[in-house]
Amino acid sequence: MGDFELLPDITGLTQSTPIIITEDDVLSRLSKLNINKSEGPDLIHPRIIYEIRHEIAHPLTVIFNRSLVTQQIPEIWKCANITPI
């Protein structure tokens, strides 16, 4: 994800240390989106995500934390468009 890393620094954590992503973590990362870039494969422009960041921070936090607890990620997140450069 380049300059938009979502997970906090987990260096030095043991396996039993729970990772919890807070709403402030998500909001902070969403606030750093480069709104001058074009949309990605989802066709959602970063400016739109930036403008609705306060509304989507809570649902995203719930999804990310549930994913960490269950150790599963949504199937759609496993899809990717890979372009050789």
C-alpha positions as CSV (number, residue, x, y, z in Angstrom):
1,M,0.0,0.0,0.0
2,G,3.0,2.3,-0.2
3,D,2.7,5.5,1.7
4,F,-0.7,4.5,3.1
5,E,0.2,1.8,5.6
6,L,-2.7,0.9,7.9
7,L,-1.3,-1.4,10.5
8,P,0.5,0.1,13.4
9,D,4.2,-0.7,13.9
10,I,4.3,-4.3,15.2
11,T,8.0,-4.6,15.7
12,G,8.9,-6.3,18.9
13,L,5.4,-7.5,19.7
14,T,5.0,-11.1,20.9
15,Q,2.4,-13.5,19.5
16,S,0.2,-13.0,22.5
17,T,0.2,-9.2,22.2
18,P,-3.2,-8.2,20.7
19,I,-3.2,-5.7,17.8
20,I,-6.0,-3.2,18.1
21,I,-6.6,-0.6,15.5
22,T,-8.4,2.5,16.8
23,E,-10.8,4.8,15.0
24,D,-8.2,7.5,15.4
25,D,-5.6,5.3,13.6
26,V,-7.9,4.8,10.7
27,L,-8.9,8.5,10.6
28,S,-5.3,9.5,10.7
29,R,-4.4,7.4,7.7
30,L,-7.5,8.5,5.7
31,S,-6.5,12.1,6.4
32,K,-3.2,11.5,4.7
33,L,-4.6,10.3,1.4
34,N,-3.2,12.1,-1.6
35,I,-6.4,13.6,-3.1
36,N,-4.5,14.6,-6.3
37,K,-4.0,11.0,-7.4
38,S,-6.4,9.2,-9.7
39,E,-8.9,6.5,-8.6
40,G,-7.7,3.0,-8.2
41,P,-9.2,-0.3,-9.6
42,D,-12.3,0.3,-7.4
43,L,-13.0,3.5,-9.3
44,I,-13.3,5.5,-6.1
45,H,-11.4,8.8,-6.2
46,P,-9.2,9.4,-3.2
47,R,-10.9,12.8,-2.8
48,I,-14.2,11.1,-2.2
49,I,-12.7,8.8,0.5
50,Y,-11.0,11.8,2.0
51,E,-14.3,13.8,2.2
52,I,-16.2,11.0,3.8
53,R,-13.4,9.9,6.1
54,H,-15.3,10.8,9.3
55,E,-18.3,8.7,8.3
56,I,-16.3,5.6,7.2
57,A,-13.6,5.5,10.0
58,H,-15.8,3.6,12.4
59,P,-17.0,0.9,10.0
60,L,-13.5,0.4,8.7
61,T,-12.2,0.1,12.2
62,V,-14.7,-2.6,13.0
63,I,-13.8,-4.5,9.8
64,F,-10.1,-4.3,10.4
65,N,-10.3,-5.4,14.1
66,R,-12.7,-8.2,13.3
67,S,-10.3,-9.4,10.6
68,L,-7.4,-9.4,13.1
69,V,-9.5,-11.2,15.8
70,T,-10.8,-13.9,13.4
71,Q,-7.5,-14.1,11.4
72,Q,-9.5,-13.9,8.2
73,I,-9.7,-11.2,5.6
74,P,-12.8,-10.6,3.4
75,E,-12.5,-12.5,0.1
76,I,-12.8,-9.4,-2.0
77,W,-9.6,-8.1,-0.4
78,K,-7.8,-11.0,-1.9
79,C,-8.5,-9.9,-5.5
80,A,-6.0,-7.7,-7.1
81,N,-5.1,-6.2,-10.5
82,I,-1.4,-6.7,-11.1
83,T,0.2,-4.7,-13.8
84,P,3.8,-5.4,-14.8
85,I,6.0,-2.3,-15.1
